[in-house]
């Protein structure tokens, strides 16, 4: 399975930029499109993953803490560990733009955040197809730092996946991922389907003209 970067969701880019349904001029739209092209050109998406039995020694050695990850994996027979990154080229692009054009830097950062989520989503989509072909079911992905799963779990995941050697992903002493636009996560595999989380506002067809977003709210709060 290969890392795939496909069309970036414009609504998601706007969400990262704090868009709340207000109008914005054509030149801003053109700037976003230019930044999006530069981010895609600089990206070198890479992927590493492993499928492990939950009762195996390697998964037990991860010592994942918190009730949220236990709930995610409840009833599962296996787990998948994954890591994806856009590569060092994105870090260089963001560093360069932060010196030369701060407005570009903000937009490029939003585009890059959208891009790494796109790569992670595409892996999850491809994996889900493989798992369902086996008459099994895949949970959502869950990353260190979500809920009560400690961010320190990054260390165990990166070690188990050998991310430094395989995709050039390492951790700083403060647990920042290098390259910065990277994602690690855990997914469960079960015999029975599990409820999947609802996607955010960026997937809604009413995103641009939503009266709730213009007020800084969501329709779930009405």
Secondary structure, DSSP 8 states (H G I E B T S, - for coil): ---------HHHHHHHTT--S----HHHHHHHHHHHHHHHHH---EEEEEEEETTSHHHHHH---SHHHHHHHTTEEEEEEEEEE--HHHHHHHHHHHHH-HHHHHHHHHHHHHHHHHHHHHHHHHHHHHHHHTT-EE---B-TTSTTS-TTHHHHHHHHHTHHHHH--EE-TT--EESSSEEEEEEEEESS--------GGG-TTGGG-HHHHTT--GGG-
